[in-house]
Structure formats: C-alpha cells, structure tokens
Amino acid sequence: MRGLVVVAAAWLALGAPAAATIQEVRGIVIYALASDARGAPLLDLTPADVVVKEDGRDREVLSVTPATLPLQIAVLVDDNGTGVFRYGLTMLAERLQTRAEISIGVVANQVQTIVAPTTDARAWLSGISRIGVRPATSEGGQLLEGILEAARSFRRREATRPVIIALTIGGDEQSPRLSTDVLDELWKSHAALHVVYVETPTARPSSAIKKPSDLLDSNFNLSKVLGDGPKQSGGRRRDVLSQGLVPTDVQEIAADLLRQSAIAYARPAGSPPRRLEVSLRRRGGVVIAPTRAPAGN
C-alpha cells in the first residue's frame, strides 16, 4: 500500500475516466539517482524524461519528484575492531541530520546493536564514538545475518524509505544464510543496499584453505549478496583500495541519498515482474535505480 495513494491521485490528475478503477493498476514508487554526463545530479526531471520497463514492457511514468520522505537507515559495521569507518560515519551522520532515522550495529559473532533506530543525532554520534579501535574478531563475522535481520525489521515496520549500509573489510563469513534468502528478504523490504568494501587482508585474514569444503558456501553467499544486492535494490557498491579514502566513500552515500528522485509509475495487476529497467531520454544522462522489479508497494 505504500505507493497506492500517490498513484491514485496522479492517475486522476491525468484525466482518467471516472469509471476507471484503481484495482486495474498498482502504484509503484522507486528511488533513483540521476546525473548528467559530468556526474552532476539531475533534479529537474519530468515524467517525459524517464523510461521505465518491467520485463521489457513499458510502464507509464506518473510523476518524478525530488525524494523528500525521511530515510530509515540501518548501518552495519564489519570492521574487525579496526575503527576504519568511524570518521566517515561521523561525516555521514552530520549530513543526514533532520533527514533520517538511523540505527547502528556492529558485526561480530553476532550483530550487536550500538544505536537503536532514532532521529537523535546526539545518539548517533555517541554510538559512533564506540566503534573506534576495539578487540578483533579474527574468526569472521555474520554480516549476512545482519543484512537479513535489518531487512526483516524494515518489513515489519513497513518502512517507507529503507536503506541498509554495509561497511566491511572482508574476511570469512560465519553465517549459514543462503544468498537467495537474503536477496529475497531485501526485495520484500524495499530496502536499498549500499556497500563500502575495504580489502584489508592484514586486518582480518581469511582462513587458509586446506580442503575443498573450506570454500564453502558462506563466503560465496556473502559475495553474492554484496555484489548483486546493490544492483538489484538501487544502491551502490564502492570498493576502496586505500583506507585513506574510506571517509569520502562513506559520506558520499549520504550525498547520493539526498539527491535521489522519487519515480512513480503504473503497473497493471497480475503476476509480479522480475526485471526493472530505468533509463533517461536526456542525452548523456545516467540513472542508478533498482534492476529487480520491486514487490507491490
């Protein structure tokens, strides 16, 4: 139901016959980041500028507006006690004041909640101060579990603009969760997954592979979620080669979120589609949007 009221109003505003029933279409709202060829955000888009297709079929774009709904953000810090993300998170929190509700969890053997969901920036900063250098968990963590539970929580709460930010240095994954299950839960929740991945073997070495079963599925599943999750959900993955660049990459997530557009389009009733394609008619325009057709709003 999250997009239905918006679309009903837009549908009637377009002059649809009074006899037309809302049951014939479903209103879908997605969030996308549009930019020109130089990377500057495009904030003046109209429905005529945007092309939306589901499973190759054109959908009617009803409205394109700057995204103004408050964000609900779950931050998952998987840093093996290095504190490498602390400064970047402080900068991200400063940019999102008054625009977001944020929770922060630290990934170890289990996900430990440092900050429960709140709009209080003082609580964010107090929590961030606790994720400096700490004892390591060299055996790996349960980032998959953290992403799954964050998505489930958003779905239970019927979050209107959910985002999961996974900050990780890699290493072994201890969760037995399957990538398909995690990606499906992400899809159901409507959450966008953003990933900052810092490859630091010295910070958390992967276990030595002694037999084929050591390649087991946990690390494969994590790689699949961290690779496909952002693409499917409309987020971004940033691979960072130098720890000195981490603060910039983390705070750029906030910049992306604050420049998004809300795109509403009409979907005929019926079986849910699988693929979503969003493009711009403007020359040189680029858009970052979900590629997995969202569940009905």
Secondary structure, DSSP 8 states (H G I E B T S, - for coil): -TTHHHHHHHHHHTT--TT--GGGEEEEEEEEEEE-TTS-B-----GGGEEEEETTEEE-EEEEEE--S-EEEEEEEE-TT--TTHHHHHHHHHHTTTTEEEEEEEESSSEEEEEEEES-HHHHHHHHTTSSS----TT-B-HHHHHHHHHHHHHHHT-SSEEEEEEE----B-----HHHHHHHHHHHT-EEEEEEE--TTTS------SGGGG-HHHHHHHHHHHHHHHHHT--EEEESSGGGHHHHHHHHHHHHHT-EEEEEEEESSS--SBEEEEESSTT-EEE--SB-----
